[in-house]
Amino acid sequence: MCFAITEPFILQIFQNFLTNMDPDVYYKPEEAEQIIKRMIEQLETNK
């Protein structure tokens, strides 16, 4: 999944949102890695 934000004001809002997010809502690096690996595997099998 990929998207591009070309409107500077919208980009600034999005950046501020991510910058000020509570770290407790992020996945731990190990969890994120496993999720990404599963997503890649699903994409490879759905070709």
Long-range contacts (C-beta under 8 A, 24 or more apart in sequence): none
